[in-house]
Amino acid sequence: MSHNTFGHLFRMTTWGESHGPALGCVVDGCPPGIALTEADIQPWMDKRKPGTSKFVTQRRESDTVKILSGTFADERMDGPVTTGTPISLLIENEDQRSKDYNEIRDLYRPGHADYSYQAKYGVRDYRGGGRQSARETAARVAAGAVARKVLTHVLGPQVTIRAALVQIGADRIERRDWDWAETEKNPFWSPDAAAARRWESYLDAVRKAGSSVGAVIEVVAEGVPAGLGAPIYGKLDQDLASAFMSINAVKAVEIGDGFATAALTGAENADEMRMGPDGKPVFLSNHAGGIQGGISTGQSIVARFAVKPTSSILTPRQTVTIEGHDADIVTKGRHDPCVGIRAAPVGEAMMALVLADHALRHRAQCGATG
């Protein structure tokens, strides 16, 4: 299996399976001299890890990350710094229950990649989905933490990346009630406190019914300077779309107003400008999501991605066996009633990875930003 590496100058290669002994990643292209310890990575891992509420899988994983290579320190230094060599990160699996999948190992789960993996490779790891499992995203979050350090190093501390759930099922937040602080106060990463309260009872009912629902996550990067990205095949929004689409269960991506721009007129869609007091243009709107012609404008970069409902559910579904017989299937085990909840930290990580890569690419071609 190829295509496990993402990025150009700043690259992440992930490895491992859901029920293997461990998973992790190798981060290549990190500049030297950046302070980095496990403590810089772990807080982001804790945001994504399972078992944090009744609304996510109850698999118990500490997701403790270990740095195996790429940093150095001795008694003359304040702490470990990156050396410019590959950074290898290890996350051990601690709570696999492979026996939960024995009953369905010869069945294709509807909505899963079981059949497509079997058709392509002739073999598949049915235990928790193997490589297709969202467990793989733990490694992305670890790599994303390193990317955040690179962004601070190259662009400055003003860069922030945050994500929020803006829709679960058909229920959307009220944008006039958006409060970033609320995302840290509820288990849904919701910026709307009232929506979070609705979602609690809604997901309780979905979970008890043995089903699942999808979600929409919005990711916002602020403090990014103008100039990142390149035409024609190195567009910033192109790489963001690729990054978000690579996340397990994601089925759609939009930048800025996205699909809604099709309903706007040219006069409505164009982000008008006036000259600001610092001699730089000030945009009067941000329909483009902070990217024009594939290059950042200095505005907030705004993207959204849609996550499909979890395919592993207790509701009986029709399927076929690997021998080609009709069958019914019930997927037992510990699964998220809405996998989109834990996708918010993953979306942040992918945004960080893309921006770090583009920041280094811009510096290589054009010099410092600003």
C-alpha beads as a LAMMPS data file, in Angstrom:
LAMMPS data file: protein, C-alpha beads

370 atoms
369 bonds

1 atom types
1 bond types

-500.0 500.0 xlo xhi
-500.0 500.0 ylo yhi
-500.0 500.0 zlo zhi

Masses

1 110.0

Atoms # bond

1 1 1 0.000 0.000 0.000
2 1 1 1.473 3.324 -1.093
3 1 1 0.284 6.923 -0.670
4 1 1 0.767 7.197 3.091
5 1 1 2.707 10.469 2.887
6 1 1 1.205 13.961 2.842
7 1 1 2.989 17.236 2.090
8 1 1 5.885 18.550 0.001
9 1 1 8.628 20.312 1.992
10 1 1 6.970 19.542 5.333
11 1 1 5.867 15.924 5.075
12 1 1 4.009 13.481 7.279
13 1 1 4.001 9.718 6.750
14 1 1 1.593 7.782 8.980
15 1 1 1.750 4.067 9.725
16 1 1 -0.081 1.469 11.820
17 1 1 -3.516 -0.079 12.209
18 1 1 -6.413 0.209 14.642
19 1 1 -5.713 -3.118 16.358
20 1 1 -1.969 -3.393 15.857
21 1 1 0.495 -2.923 18.719
22 1 1 1.039 0.750 17.869
23 1 1 0.645 3.467 15.276
24 1 1 2.513 6.643 14.573
25 1 1 4.114 8.897 12.018
26 1 1 7.366 10.227 10.676
27 1 1 7.560 14.006 10.186
28 1 1 10.186 15.082 7.674
29 1 1 11.245 18.581 6.664
30 1 1 11.011 20.207 10.087
31 1 1 13.535 23.055 10.430
32 1 1 16.246 22.599 13.065
33 1 1 16.436 24.460 16.339
34 1 1 12.745 24.371 17.329
35 1 1 12.090 23.448 20.960
36 1 1 10.035 20.238 21.015
37 1 1 9.052 17.750 23.708
38 1 1 6.206 15.306 24.237
39 1 1 4.549 17.956 26.414
40 1 1 4.151 20.161 23.318
41 1 1 2.232 17.380 21.550
42 1 1 0.180 15.704 24.290
43 1 1 -2.446 18.439 24.878
44 1 1 -3.569 18.127 21.247
45 1 1 -3.672 14.321 21.553
46 1 1 -5.894 14.616 24.626
47 1 1 -8.432 16.638 22.644
48 1 1 -8.854 13.857 20.070
49 1 1 -8.506 10.700 22.180
50 1 1 -11.495 8.341 22.619
51 1 1 -13.501 7.785 25.777
52 1 1 -13.790 11.455 26.744
53 1 1 -17.625 11.464 26.856
54 1 1 -20.587 9.147 26.352
55 1 1 -21.044 10.591 22.870
56 1 1 -17.848 9.037 21.482
57 1 1 -16.396 5.535 21.389
58 1 1 -15.667 4.114 24.837
59 1 1 -12.393 2.569 23.724
60 1 1 -9.876 3.627 26.385
61 1 1 -6.651 4.919 24.921
62 1 1 -4.288 7.314 26.665
63 1 1 -2.803 8.257 23.269
64 1 1 0.490 8.984 24.987
65 1 1 2.990 10.064 22.354
66 1 1 6.698 9.256 22.396
67 1 1 9.354 11.071 20.382
68 1 1 11.775 8.451 19.070
69 1 1 14.009 10.581 16.859
70 1 1 14.662 14.018 15.430
71 1 1 15.401 15.947 18.636
72 1 1 18.539 16.468 20.725
73 1 1 19.537 17.976 24.066
74 1 1 22.531 17.962 26.384
75 1 1 23.480 19.662 29.651
76 1 1 24.286 22.941 27.873
77 1 1 20.760 23.342 26.497
78 1 1 17.443 24.338 28.034
79 1 1 15.739 21.317 26.496
80 1 1 15.390 19.205 23.356
81 1 1 15.306 20.941 19.989
82 1 1 14.640 19.609 16.507
83 1 1 17.724 18.612 14.543
84 1 1 16.302 18.890 11.041
85 1 1 16.226 15.095 10.687
86 1 1 13.046 12.944 10.565
87 1 1 10.932 13.092 13.717
88 1 1 9.434 9.699 14.540
89 1 1 6.390 9.689 16.819
90 1 1 4.965 6.539 18.462
91 1 1 1.482 6.006 19.944
92 1 1 0.830 2.602 21.487
93 1 1 -2.574 0.922 21.189
94 1 1 -3.726 -0.100 24.663
95 1 1 -7.379 -1.153 24.479
96 1 1 -7.965 -3.245 21.354
97 1 1 -10.803 -5.782 21.493
98 1 1 -10.307 -7.700 18.275
99 1 1 -12.721 -10.450 19.331
100 1 1 -15.586 -7.999 18.767
101 1 1 -15.006 -8.439 15.030
102 1 1 -14.856 -12.235 14.813
103 1 1 -18.528 -12.526 13.906
104 1 1 -18.241 -10.172 10.929
105 1 1 -14.827 -11.033 9.520
106 1 1 -16.391 -12.691 6.473
107 1 1 -18.965 -9.934 5.927
108 1 1 -18.628 -6.604 4.159
109 1 1 -19.902 -3.745 6.340
110 1 1 -22.177 -1.415 4.323
111 1 1 -20.765 2.099 4.200
112 1 1 -17.279 0.884 5.138
113 1 1 -14.254 0.373 2.904
114 1 1 -14.265 -3.400 3.498
115 1 1 -15.271 -4.345 -0.036
116 1 1 -13.158 -1.726 -1.821
117 1 1 -10.039 -2.715 0.177
118 1 1 -10.662 -6.394 -0.569
119 1 1 -11.220 -5.665 -4.252
120 1 1 -7.983 -3.676 -4.499
121 1 1 -5.555 -5.611 -2.287
122 1 1 -7.102 -9.079 -2.005
123 1 1 -6.672 -8.935 1.771
124 1 1 -7.946 -6.686 4.543
125 1 1 -7.579 -6.257 8.292
126 1 1 -11.171 -6.550 9.537
127 1 1 -10.224 -5.784 13.167
128 1 1 -11.593 -2.316 13.700
129 1 1 -11.082 -1.534 10.043
130 1 1 -7.290 -1.809 10.147
131 1 1 -5.711 0.984 8.156
132 1 1 -9.099 2.439 7.168
133 1 1 -9.986 3.104 10.818
134 1 1 -10.221 6.654 12.145
135 1 1 -7.682 5.488 14.744
136 1 1 -5.094 6.509 12.130
137 1 1 -5.958 10.158 12.752
138 1 1 -4.190 10.072 16.129
139 1 1 -0.909 10.165 14.209
140 1 1 -2.132 13.156 12.185
141 1 1 -2.860 15.101 15.357
142 1 1 0.640 14.339 16.653
143 1 1 2.169 15.563 13.388
144 1 1 -0.126 18.601 13.483
145 1 1 1.311 19.563 16.857
146 1 1 4.780 19.665 15.298
147 1 1 3.362 21.707 12.411
148 1 1 2.038 24.290 14.881
149 1 1 5.549 24.701 16.279
150 1 1 6.853 25.223 12.748
151 1 1 4.201 27.865 12.054
152 1 1 5.228 29.798 15.168
153 1 1 8.880 29.472 14.149
154 1 1 8.354 30.619 10.544
155 1 1 5.326 32.962 10.680
156 1 1 5.131 34.016 14.327
157 1 1 2.953 33.388 17.380
158 1 1 -0.039 35.269 15.966
159 1 1 -1.180 32.235 13.920
160 1 1 -4.106 30.422 15.542
161 1 1 -6.043 27.407 14.272
162 1 1 -9.404 26.463 15.748
163 1 1 -12.225 24.135 14.755
164 1 1 -15.869 23.861 15.743
165 1 1 -18.823 21.599 14.999
166 1 1 -21.416 23.691 13.201
167 1 1 -23.912 20.939 12.390
168 1 1 -24.884 17.498 13.686
169 1 1 -27.429 15.656 11.568
170 1 1 -29.796 18.300 10.215
171 1 1 -29.381 20.585 13.245
172 1 1 -27.177 23.637 12.595
173 1 1 -25.806 26.174 15.057
174 1 1 -27.005 29.787 15.157
175 1 1 -24.074 31.786 13.803
176 1 1 -25.143 34.899 15.665
177 1 1 -24.511 32.951 18.890
178 1 1 -20.962 31.904 17.921
179 1 1 -18.571 31.950 20.913
180 1 1 -15.190 30.237 20.557
181 1 1 -14.938 29.873 24.337
182 1 1 -17.969 27.562 24.291
183 1 1 -16.076 24.970 22.233
184 1 1 -14.030 24.156 25.355
185 1 1 -17.114 23.822 27.569
186 1 1 -19.105 21.063 25.849
187 1 1 -18.272 17.615 24.412
188 1 1 -19.215 18.616 20.852
189 1 1 -16.779 21.473 20.156
190 1 1 -19.900 23.571 19.576
191 1 1 -19.523 27.378 19.564
192 1 1 -23.268 27.621 20.288
193 1 1 -24.212 26.610 23.850
194 1 1 -27.890 26.136 22.982
195 1 1 -27.035 23.815 20.086
196 1 1 -24.802 21.739 22.356
197 1 1 -27.703 21.217 24.755
198 1 1 -29.952 20.092 21.886
199 1 1 -27.315 17.733 20.564
200 1 1 -27.004 15.947 23.911
201 1 1 -30.580 14.680 23.866
202 1 1 -30.519 14.125 20.101
203 1 1 -27.377 11.957 20.175
204 1 1 -28.648 10.059 23.209
205 1 1 -31.666 9.025 21.157
206 1 1 -29.539 8.144 18.113
207 1 1 -27.164 6.061 20.216
208 1 1 -29.961 4.164 21.962
209 1 1 -31.573 3.467 18.595
210 1 1 -28.354 1.775 17.449
211 1 1 -27.714 4.244 14.654
212 1 1 -25.437 7.204 13.918
213 1 1 -25.407 10.678 12.336
214 1 1 -23.018 12.874 10.391
215 1 1 -21.610 16.323 11.111
216 1 1 -20.041 19.437 9.600
217 1 1 -16.816 20.872 11.042
218 1 1 -15.540 24.400 10.402
219 1 1 -11.819 25.132 10.668
220 1 1 -10.531 28.698 10.931
221 1 1 -6.908 29.843 10.742
222 1 1 -6.192 33.420 11.783
223 1 1 -3.000 35.470 11.673
224 1 1 -1.859 33.884 8.391
225 1 1 -0.095 36.464 6.205
226 1 1 -0.884 37.133 2.570
227 1 1 1.164 35.208 0.040
228 1 1 0.954 31.516 0.973
229 1 1 0.043 29.214 -1.903
230 1 1 0.920 29.185 -5.577
231 1 1 -0.870 28.870 -8.915
232 1 1 -1.774 26.700 -10.715
233 1 1 -1.177 23.295 -9.183
234 1 1 0.041 24.435 -5.786
235 1 1 -3.018 26.344 -4.653
236 1 1 -3.477 26.686 -0.909
237 1 1 -7.172 25.843 -1.105
238 1 1 -6.392 22.893 -3.373
239 1 1 -4.076 21.402 -0.733
240 1 1 -6.563 22.145 2.049
241 1 1 -9.282 20.324 0.129
242 1 1 -6.957 17.362 -0.340
243 1 1 -6.035 17.415 3.353
244 1 1 -9.608 17.430 4.608
245 1 1 -10.821 14.891 2.053
246 1 1 -8.092 12.517 3.243
247 1 1 -9.670 12.371 6.712
248 1 1 -11.613 9.172 7.298
249 1 1 -15.378 9.474 6.574
250 1 1 -15.145 12.970 5.012
251 1 1 -17.381 13.286 1.941
252 1 1 -17.317 17.008 1.086
253 1 1 -15.156 20.126 1.552
254 1 1 -15.833 23.808 0.960
255 1 1 -13.663 26.911 1.290
256 1 1 -15.225 30.201 2.368
257 1 1 -18.854 30.354 1.284
258 1 1 -18.231 27.249 -0.812
259 1 1 -21.310 25.846 -2.537
260 1 1 -23.349 28.861 -1.425
261 1 1 -21.385 31.076 -3.839
262 1 1 -23.244 29.439 -6.727
263 1 1 -26.377 31.277 -5.571
264 1 1 -24.643 34.689 -5.329
265 1 1 -24.245 37.340 -7.998
266 1 1 -20.819 38.635 -8.935
267 1 1 -21.519 41.850 -7.028
268 1 1 -22.476 39.895 -3.903
269 1 1 -19.593 37.430 -4.051
270 1 1 -16.677 39.813 -4.698
271 1 1 -14.827 40.722 -1.507
272 1 1 -14.521 44.508 -1.784
273 1 1 -11.539 46.425 -0.382
274 1 1 -10.561 49.747 1.126
275 1 1 -7.121 50.964 2.107
276 1 1 -6.314 50.459 5.777
277 1 1 -4.324 52.717 8.113
278 1 1 -1.260 50.479 7.829
279 1 1 -1.094 50.890 4.055
280 1 1 -2.526 47.430 3.354
281 1 1 -5.962 46.662 1.887
282 1 1 -8.824 45.911 4.272
283 1 1 -11.402 43.456 2.955
284 1 1 -15.047 44.288 3.606
285 1 1 -16.176 40.641 3.462
286 1 1 -14.660 37.165 3.269
287 1 1 -16.742 35.072 0.899
288 1 1 -13.509 33.581 -0.488
289 1 1 -12.438 32.172 2.867
290 1 1 -9.151 34.057 2.923
291 1 1 -7.817 32.606 -0.340
292 1 1 -7.875 34.209 -3.811
293 1 1 -6.315 32.537 -6.849
294 1 1 -4.974 29.823 -4.573
295 1 1 -2.979 32.355 -2.489
296 1 1 -3.782 33.586 1.019
297 1 1 -5.017 37.192 1.312
298 1 1 -4.192 37.781 4.982
299 1 1 -7.808 37.297 6.031
300 1 1 -9.038 34.409 8.150
301 1 1 -8.789 31.132 6.251
302 1 1 -12.150 29.399 6.587
303 1 1 -12.961 25.848 5.494
304 1 1 -15.632 23.286 6.281
305 1 1 -15.857 19.553 5.769
306 1 1 -18.752 17.121 6.047
307 1 1 -18.364 13.789 7.863
308 1 1 -20.713 10.954 7.007
309 1 1 -22.555 8.956 9.699
310 1 1 -20.519 6.207 11.358
311 1 1 -20.969 3.052 9.303
312 1 1 -20.530 0.615 12.215
313 1 1 -24.002 0.523 13.763
314 1 1 -26.236 -1.907 15.666
315 1 1 -29.102 -1.520 13.209
316 1 1 -29.304 -4.661 11.015
317 1 1 -28.149 -4.011 7.425
318 1 1 -28.166 -6.077 4.258
319 1 1 -24.805 -7.167 2.874
320 1 1 -22.931 -10.055 1.257
321 1 1 -20.220 -12.430 2.455
322 1 1 -16.721 -12.718 1.016
323 1 1 -17.931 -15.979 -0.578
324 1 1 -20.686 -14.095 -2.416
325 1 1 -23.783 -14.986 -0.370
326 1 1 -26.494 -12.579 0.778
327 1 1 -26.462 -11.911 4.510
328 1 1 -27.506 -9.484 7.254
329 1 1 -25.028 -7.754 9.519
330 1 1 -25.023 -6.071 12.936
331 1 1 -21.735 -4.394 13.851
332 1 1 -20.994 -4.739 17.559
333 1 1 -18.152 -3.136 19.449
334 1 1 -17.389 0.394 20.595
335 1 1 -18.167 3.015 17.979
336 1 1 -18.862 6.748 17.777
337 1 1 -22.543 7.614 17.266
338 1 1 -21.138 10.705 15.514
339 1 1 -17.527 10.326 14.430
340 1 1 -17.539 13.981 13.420
341 1 1 -17.208 15.026 17.072
342 1 1 -13.601 13.855 17.294
343 1 1 -12.851 15.145 13.792
344 1 1 -12.518 18.736 15.028
345 1 1 -8.941 18.286 16.400
346 1 1 -8.078 16.297 13.267
347 1 1 -9.262 19.160 11.061
348 1 1 -7.094 21.565 13.033
349 1 1 -4.095 19.274 12.557
350 1 1 -4.581 19.019 8.803
351 1 1 -4.916 22.801 8.514
352 1 1 -1.648 23.164 10.470
353 1 1 0.136 20.630 8.268
354 1 1 -0.893 22.401 5.057
355 1 1 -0.013 25.864 6.355
356 1 1 3.390 24.720 7.673
357 1 1 4.182 23.136 4.314
358 1 1 3.157 26.272 2.415
359 1 1 5.015 28.563 4.807
360 1 1 8.233 26.641 4.158
361 1 1 7.564 26.527 0.409
362 1 1 6.964 30.296 0.353
363 1 1 10.142 30.963 2.330
364 1 1 12.149 28.785 -0.054
365 1 1 10.938 30.635 -3.151
366 1 1 10.208 34.182 -1.970
367 1 1 11.925 34.644 1.387
368 1 1 10.252 35.760 4.599
369 1 1 6.570 36.717 4.621
370 1 1 5.289 40.104 5.678

Bonds

1 1 1 2
2 1 2 3
3 1 3 4
4 1 4 5
5 1 5 6
6 1 6 7
7 1 7 8
8 1 8 9
9 1 9 10
10 1 10 11
11 1 11 12
12 1 12 13
13 1 13 14
14 1 14 15
15 1 15 16
16 1 16 17
17 1 17 18
18 1 18 19
19 1 19 20
20 1 20 21
21 1 21 22
22 1 22 23
23 1 23 24
24 1 24 25
25 1 25 26
26 1 26 27
27 1 27 28
28 1 28 29
29 1 29 30
30 1 30 31
31 1 31 32
32 1 32 33
33 1 33 34
34 1 34 35
35 1 35 36
36 1 36 37
37 1 37 38
38 1 38 39
39 1 39 40
40 1 40 41
41 1 41 42
42 1 42 43
43 1 43 44
44 1 44 45
45 1 45 46
46 1 46 47
47 1 47 48
48 1 48 49
49 1 49 50
50 1 50 51
51 1 51 52
52 1 52 53
53 1 53 54
54 1 54 55
55 1 55 56
56 1 56 57
57 1 57 58
58 1 58 59
59 1 59 60
60 1 60 61
61 1 61 62
62 1 62 63
63 1 63 64
64 1 64 65
65 1 65 66
66 1 66 67
67 1 67 68
68 1 68 69
69 1 69 70
70 1 70 71
71 1 71 72
72 1 72 73
73 1 73 74
74 1 74 75
75 1 75 76
76 1 76 77
77 1 77 78
78 1 78 79
79 1 79 80
80 1 80 81
81 1 81 82
82 1 82 83
83 1 83 84
84 1 84 85
85 1 85 86
86 1 86 87
87 1 87 88
88 1 88 89
89 1 89 90
90 1 90 91
91 1 91 92
92 1 92 93
93 1 93 94
94 1 94 95
95 1 95 96
96 1 96 97
97 1 97 98
98 1 98 99
99 1 99 100
100 1 100 101
101 1 101 102
102 1 102 103
103 1 103 104
104 1 104 105
105 1 105 106
106 1 106 107
107 1 107 108
108 1 108 109
109 1 109 110
110 1 110 111
111 1 111 112
112 1 112 113
113 1 113 114
114 1 114 115
115 1 115 116
116 1 116 117
117 1 117 118
118 1 118 119
119 1 119 120
120 1 120 121
121 1 121 122
122 1 122 123
123 1 123 124
124 1 124 125
125 1 125 126
126 1 126 127
127 1 127 128
128 1 128 129
129 1 129 130
130 1 130 131
131 1 131 132
132 1 132 133
133 1 133 134
134 1 134 135
135 1 135 136
136 1 136 137
137 1 137 138
138 1 138 139
139 1 139 140
140 1 140 141
141 1 141 142
142 1 142 143
143 1 143 144
144 1 144 145
145 1 145 146
146 1 146 147
147 1 147 148
148 1 148 149
149 1 149 150
150 1 150 151
151 1 151 152
152 1 152 153
153 1 153 154
154 1 154 155
155 1 155 156
156 1 156 157
157 1 157 158
158 1 158 159
159 1 159 160
160 1 160 161
161 1 161 162
162 1 162 163
163 1 163 164
164 1 164 165
165 1 165 166
166 1 166 167
167 1 167 168
168 1 168 169
169 1 169 170
170 1 170 171
171 1 171 172
172 1 172 173
173 1 173 174
174 1 174 175
175 1 175 176
176 1 176 177
177 1 177 178
178 1 178 179
179 1 179 180
180 1 180 181
181 1 181 182
182 1 182 183
183 1 183 184
184 1 184 185
185 1 185 186
186 1 186 187
187 1 187 188
188 1 188 189
189 1 189 190
190 1 190 191
191 1 191 192
192 1 192 193
193 1 193 194
194 1 194 195
195 1 195 196
196 1 196 197
197 1 197 198
198 1 198 199
199 1 199 200
200 1 200 201
201 1 201 202
202 1 202 203
203 1 203 204
204 1 204 205
205 1 205 206
206 1 206 207
207 1 207 208
208 1 208 209
209 1 209 210
210 1 210 211
211 1 211 212
212 1 212 213
213 1 213 214
214 1 214 215
215 1 215 216
216 1 216 217
217 1 217 218
218 1 218 219
219 1 219 220
220 1 220 221
221 1 221 222
222 1 222 223
223 1 223 224
224 1 224 225
225 1 225 226
226 1 226 227
227 1 227 228
228 1 228 229
229 1 229 230
230 1 230 231
231 1 231 232
232 1 232 233
233 1 233 234
234 1 234 235
235 1 235 236
236 1 236 237
237 1 237 238
238 1 238 239
239 1 239 240
240 1 240 241
241 1 241 242
242 1 242 243
243 1 243 244
244 1 244 245
245 1 245 246
246 1 246 247
247 1 247 248
248 1 248 249
249 1 249 250
250 1 250 251
251 1 251 252
252 1 252 253
253 1 253 254
254 1 254 255
255 1 255 256
256 1 256 257
257 1 257 258
258 1 258 259
259 1 259 260
260 1 260 261
261 1 261 262
262 1 262 263
263 1 263 264
264 1 264 265
265 1 265 266
266 1 266 267
267 1 267 268
268 1 268 269
269 1 269 270
270 1 270 271
271 1 271 272
272 1 272 273
273 1 273 274
274 1 274 275
275 1 275 276
276 1 276 277
277 1 277 278
278 1 278 279
279 1 279 280
280 1 280 281
281 1 281 282
282 1 282 283
283 1 283 284
284 1 284 285
285 1 285 286
286 1 286 287
287 1 287 288
288 1 288 289
289 1 289 290
290 1 290 291
291 1 291 292
292 1 292 293
293 1 293 294
294 1 294 295
295 1 295 296
296 1 296 297
297 1 297 298
298 1 298 299
299 1 299 300
300 1 300 301
301 1 301 302
302 1 302 303
303 1 303 304
304 1 304 305
305 1 305 306
306 1 306 307
307 1 307 308
308 1 308 309
309 1 309 310
310 1 310 311
311 1 311 312
312 1 312 313
313 1 313 314
314 1 314 315
315 1 315 316
316 1 316 317
317 1 317 318
318 1 318 319
319 1 319 320
320 1 320 321
321 1 321 322
322 1 322 323
323 1 323 324
324 1 324 325
325 1 325 326
326 1 326 327
327 1 327 328
328 1 328 329
329 1 329 330
330 1 330 331
331 1 331 332
332 1 332 333
333 1 333 334
334 1 334 335
335 1 335 336
336 1 336 337
337 1 337 338
338 1 338 339
339 1 339 340
340 1 340 341
341 1 341 342
342 1 342 343
343 1 343 344
344 1 344 345
345 1 345 346
346 1 346 347
347 1 347 348
348 1 348 349
349 1 349 350
350 1 350 351
351 1 351 352
352 1 352 353
353 1 353 354
354 1 354 355
355 1 355 356
356 1 356 357
357 1 357 358
358 1 358 359
359 1 359 360
360 1 360 361
361 1 361 362
362 1 362 363
363 1 363 364
364 1 364 365
365 1 365 366
366 1 366 367
367 1 367 368
368 1 368 369
369 1 369 370
